[in-house]
């Protein structure tokens, strides 16, 4: 695992594979880059160089308790800063949930730096009620119940990494972390903007693959559909469930890899493909 510094804070990342075609993978809220390790390895086997990043407050990156450090625009800036650190002019970016919104922020901030974006489970207008119902109790538990949550985190850290199936291990990442920084992340995001506003999203011409699924209050399929209708060069891919990419990933991994490969074609060839 490597790292770089931004505004005095350390951000951790891991490189998988080699080659000129760079893809950046971003995790969900309070998860870590380990969430996408299996996908990163699969893409690397297909010839992609993949970087998984821990956003500030997550995983092995620094976890300050200052609420003002956490916002979607700040996460977008961290992604662009990663490109600067790597000395890379362009990349394809993929994010899940929190990472999906952070990817939108990065592309809105520096559209010329991104060949394409894969947006899995965006959290937009239709998700606000579900997100409030899910994360308000969690925020209260992390603050008012901090002593108990701290004991639970210590107990969870006694379970070594990679001794459980990785799907269970990534869920334990939620519990392993110190509750105070996690609460700061939630509070910082709670009072900030969720994603670039609609008028900004409509201007994002970067090719996009938007992945959504049914029956999820936090990631409603209607948000994925709305985003596709807003982005000029987007297509919608329906997953069978929240778990498909985690437990039966072959179909979606193939779609993601194929999309990334198309993004790295010469721009004239991509334009002809869209026209046809």
C-alpha positions in Angstrom: 0.0 0.0 0.0 1.3 3.5 -0.9 0.2 6.9 0.1 0.5 10.6 -0.6 -0.3 13.9 1.2 -3.0 16.4 0.5 -3.5 19.4 2.8 -1.4 17.7 5.5 -3.5 14.5 5.4 -2.2 11.1 4.3 -4.3 9.3 1.7 -3.6 5.6 1.1 -3.9 3.7 -2.2 -2.9 0.4 -3.8 -1.9 -0.3 -7.3 -3.0 -3.5 -9.1 -1.6 -4.5 -12.4 0.4 -2.6 -15.0 -0.2 -0.7 -18.2 -1.2 2.7 -19.5 -5.0 2.3 -19.1 -5.6 3.5 -15.5 -8.9 2.9 -13.6 -9.5 4.4 -10.1 -11.9 2.5 -7.8 -13.7 4.2 -4.9 -15.4 2.5 -2.0 -18.8 3.2 -0.2 -19.4 5.1 3.0 -17.3 3.9 6.0 -15.9 1.0 3.9 -12.3 0.8 2.6 -10.5 0.2 -0.6 -10.6 -3.5 0.3 -14.2 -3.4 -0.9 -13.1 -3.3 -4.5 -10.0 -5.6 -4.2 -11.6 -8.5 -6.1 -12.8 -6.2 -8.9 -9.4 -4.6 -9.1 -7.7 -7.9 -9.5 -10.2 -9.0 -12.1 -9.6 -5.8 -14.1 -5.8 -6.1 -13.7 -6.0 -9.6 -15.2 -7.6 -8.0 -18.2 -4.7 -5.6 -18.8 -5.9 -2.6 -16.8 -3.8 -0.8 -14.2 -6.2 -0.2 -11.3 -5.7 2.0 -8.2 -8.0 1.6 -5.2 -8.1 4.6 -3.0 -9.1 5.1 0.7 -10.8 8.5 0.8 -10.1 10.7 3.8 -11.7 9.2 7.0 -11.7 5.7 5.6 -9.5 2.6 5.7 -5.8 3.3 6.0 -6.0 7.0 5.2 -5.9 9.6 7.9 -9.1 9.9 9.9 -9.2 13.4 11.4 -12.1 14.3 13.7 -12.7 17.7 12.1 -16.1 17.6 10.5 -15.3 20.4 8.1 -12.8 18.2 6.3 -15.5 15.9 5.0 -17.6 16.9 2.0 -18.4 15.5 -1.5 -16.4 18.3 -3.2 -13.4 17.5 -0.9 -13.6 13.8 -1.8 -13.7 14.8 -5.5 -10.6 17.0 -5.0 -8.8 14.0 -3.4 -9.4 11.9 -6.6 -8.0 14.6 -8.8 -5.0 15.0 -6.4 -4.4 11.2 -6.8 -4.0 11.7 -10.5 -1.6 14.5 -9.9 0.4 12.4 -7.5 0.6 9.5 -10.0 1.6 11.9 -12.8 -1.3 10.7 -14.9 -3.2 13.1 -17.2 -6.3 10.9 -17.4 -8.2 7.9 -15.9 -11.4 6.1 -15.9 -13.1 6.4 -12.5 -15.6 4.1 -10.8 -17.3 4.6 -7.5 -19.9 2.8 -5.4 -22.5 4.7 -3.4 -20.4 7.4 -1.6 -17.7 6.7 -4.1 -20.2 7.2 -7.0 -21.0 10.7 -5.8 -17.4 11.4 -5.2 -16.6 10.3 -8.8 -19.2 12.7 -10.1 -17.6 15.5 -8.1 -14.2 14.7 -9.5 -15.5 14.7 -13.1 -17.3 18.0 -12.4 -14.1 19.5 -11.0 -11.8 18.4 -13.8 -13.7 16.8 -16.7 -10.6 16.8 -18.9 -8.9 14.3 -16.6 -11.4 11.5 -17.0 -11.9 9.3 -20.0 -15.1 7.7 -18.5 -16.9 7.1 -15.3 -18.7 4.1 -13.8 -21.3 5.2 -11.3 -22.6 2.3 -9.2 -25.6 3.0 -6.9 -25.6 6.9 -7.0 -27.3 8.6 -4.0 -29.3 11.5 -5.4 -32.7 13.2 -5.0 -34.9 10.1 -4.5 -32.5 8.7 -1.9 -32.7 11.5 0.6 -35.4 10.1 2.8 -34.0 6.6 2.8 -30.5 7.9 3.6 -31.8 10.0 6.5 -33.7 7.0 7.9 -30.6 4.7 7.6 -27.8 7.0 8.7 -29.3 9.2 11.4 -29.5 6.3 13.9 -26.0 5.3 12.9 -24.7 8.8 13.5 -26.4 8.9 16.9 -24.9 5.5 17.8 -21.4 6.7 16.9 -21.8 9.9 19.0 -24.1 9.2 21.9 -23.0 5.5 22.1 -19.3 6.1 21.5 -18.0 4.1 24.5 -20.0 1.0 23.5 -19.1 1.4 19.8 -15.4 1.8 20.7 -15.5 -1.5 22.6 -17.2 -3.2 19.7 -14.5 -1.8 17.3 -11.8 -3.2 19.5 -13.5 -6.6 19.6 -13.9 -6.6 15.8 -10.2 -5.7 15.3 -9.3 -9.0 17.1 -10.6 -10.8 14.0 -7.7 -10.9 11.6 -8.2 -9.7 8.0 -8.7 -12.5 5.4 -9.7 -15.1 7.9 -13.4 -14.7 6.9 -14.9 -14.6 3.4 -14.0 -11.2 2.0 -17.7 -10.2 1.7 -17.9 -10.6 5.5 -14.6 -8.9 6.0 -15.6 -5.7 4.3 -18.7 -5.5 6.5 -16.4 -5.8 9.5 -14.6 -2.7 8.3 -17.6 -0.7 9.3 -17.2 -1.9 12.9 -13.4 -2.0 13.2 -13.0 1.8 12.8 -12.7 4.2 15.7 -16.3 5.7 16.0 -15.3 9.4 16.5 -13.8 9.9 13.0 -16.7 7.9 11.5 -19.2 10.2 13.2 -17.3 13.2 11.9 -17.5 11.8 8.3 -21.3 11.3 8.7 -21.8 14.8 10.2 -19.7 16.5 7.6 -21.6 14.8 4.8 -25.0 15.2 6.4 -24.8 19.0 6.2 -23.2 19.3 2.8 -24.3 18.8 -0.8 -24.9 15.2 -1.8 -23.5 15.5 -5.4 -23.0 18.1 -8.1 -26.3 19.9 -8.7 -28.5 18.9 -11.6 -27.4 21.8 -13.8 -23.8 20.7 -13.4 -24.5 17.1 -14.1 -26.2 18.0 -17.4 -22.9 19.5 -18.6 -20.8 16.4 -17.9 -20.1 15.0 -21.3 -17.7 12.3 -20.0 -19.0 8.8 -21.1 -20.8 7.1 -18.2 -22.0 3.7 -17.3 -24.5 3.9 -14.5 -25.3 0.8 -12.5 -28.4 0.5 -10.4 -30.8 -2.1 -8.9 -34.3 -2.3 -7.6 -35.6 -2.4 -4.0 -33.1 -0.2 -2.2 -34.2 2.9 -0.2 -30.6 4.3 0.0 -29.8 3.6 -3.7 -33.1 3.7 -5.5 -33.1 2.6 -9.1 -34.9 5.9 -9.9 -31.8 7.8 -9.0 -29.8 5.7 -11.5 -32.4 6.3 -14.2 -32.6 10.0 -13.5 -28.8 10.4 -13.7 -28.7 8.6 -17.1 -31.4 11.0 -18.4 -29.2 14.0 -17.2 -25.8 12.9 -18.5 -25.3 13.5 -22.2 -23.3 10.3 -22.8 -24.6 7.7 -20.3 -26.2 4.3 -20.5 -28.0 2.4 -17.7 -27.0 -1.1 -16.6 -29.4 -2.9 -14.2 -27.8 -5.2 -11.6 -29.9 -8.0 -10.2 -29.4 -6.8 -6.7 -27.1 -4.9 -4.3 -24.9 -8.1 -4.0 -24.4 -9.1 -7.6 -21.0 -7.5 -8.1 -19.9 -8.9 -4.7 -21.1 -12.5 -4.9 -21.7 -13.2 -8.6 -19.5 -10.6 -10.3 -18.8 -12.2 -13.7 -21.5 -10.3 -15.8 -21.0 -6.9 -14.2 -17.2 -7.2 -14.2 -17.3 -8.0 -18.0 -19.5 -4.9 -18.6 -17.3 -2.6 -16.5 -14.1 -3.9 -18.2 -15.7 -3.5 -21.7 -16.8 0.0 -20.9 -13.3 1.0 -19.6 -11.7 -0.5 -22.7 -14.1 1.5 -25.0 -13.2 4.7 -23.0 -9.5 4.2 -23.9 -10.1 4.0 -27.6 -9.0 7.0 -29.6 -11.6 9.7 -29.2 -12.6 9.7 -32.9 -13.3 6.0 -32.8 -15.5 6.5 -29.7 -17.4 9.2 -31.4 -18.1 7.0 -34.4 -19.2 4.2 -32.1 -21.7 6.4 -30.4 -23.0 7.8 -33.7 -23.6 4.2 -35.0 
